[in-house]
Amino acid sequence: MDDTPRGDRLLMHRCDAVSGDSGSPILGIAGDALVVLGVHVATRRPKSGESTGIAIPIDSVSDVAR
């Protein structure tokens, strides 16, 4: 997972994702616990090379929900 913000508030990831996976949680490990890092929203598929997943960080989602 590359947690460097892109476009100000995005996470780039390499989790497997297919059409219909938008809205899926992007999980990480913190100590002994699974944590939600973000919500998958898109996949960038270049003509050659590896696909890159795009997610919205969970803190930006939780900020809106408050």
C-alpha positions as CSV (number, residue, x, y, z in Angstrom):
1,M,0.0,0.0,0.0
2,D,1.3,3.4,-0.9
3,D,-0.2,5.7,1.7
4,T,1.1,8.9,0.0
5,P,-1.9,11.1,-0.8
6,R,-2.6,11.5,-4.5
7,G,-4.9,14.2,-5.7
8,D,-4.9,15.5,-2.1
9,R,-7.0,12.6,-0.6
10,L,-6.5,9.2,-2.4
11,L,-4.7,6.0,-1.5
12,M,-3.1,3.9,-4.2
13,H,-3.0,0.1,-3.6
14,R,-2.2,-3.2,-5.3
15,C,-5.0,-5.3,-3.8
16,D,-6.8,-7.6,-6.3
17,A,-9.9,-5.8,-7.6
18,V,-12.3,-6.5,-10.4
19,S,-15.4,-4.8,-11.8
20,G,-18.0,-4.5,-9.0
21,D,-15.5,-4.2,-6.1
22,S,-16.1,-0.5,-5.6
23,G,-17.0,0.2,-2.0
24,S,-15.0,-2.7,-0.7
25,P,-12.8,-2.0,2.3
26,I,-9.0,-1.8,2.0
27,L,-7.7,-3.6,5.1
28,G,-4.4,-3.3,6.9
29,I,-2.8,-4.7,10.0
30,A,-2.2,-2.6,13.1
31,G,-0.5,-4.7,15.8
32,D,-2.8,-7.8,16.1
33,A,-5.9,-6.1,14.6
34,L,-7.3,-5.6,11.1
35,V,-8.1,-2.0,10.4
36,V,-10.0,-0.4,7.5
37,L,-7.6,2.0,5.7
38,G,-9.8,3.1,2.9
39,V,-12.7,2.3,0.5
40,H,-11.9,1.1,-3.0
41,V,-13.3,3.3,-5.7
42,A,-11.5,2.6,-9.0
43,T,-8.7,0.7,-10.7
44,R,-6.3,2.2,-13.1
45,R,-5.3,-0.3,-15.9
46,P,-2.5,1.0,-18.1
47,K,-2.0,-0.6,-21.5
48,S,1.2,-2.2,-20.1
49,G,2.3,-2.8,-16.6
50,E,0.6,-3.4,-13.3
51,S,-2.9,-2.2,-12.4
52,T,-3.2,0.2,-9.5
53,G,-6.2,0.4,-7.2
54,I,-7.5,3.8,-6.1
55,A,-9.2,4.2,-2.7
56,I,-10.5,7.0,-0.5
57,P,-8.8,7.1,2.9
58,I,-11.2,6.0,5.7
59,D,-10.5,9.2,7.7
60,S,-12.0,11.3,4.8
61,V,-15.1,9.1,4.8
62,S,-15.5,9.1,8.6
63,D,-15.0,12.9,8.6
64,V,-18.0,13.3,6.3
65,A,-20.1,10.9,8.3
66,R,-19.8,12.9,11.5
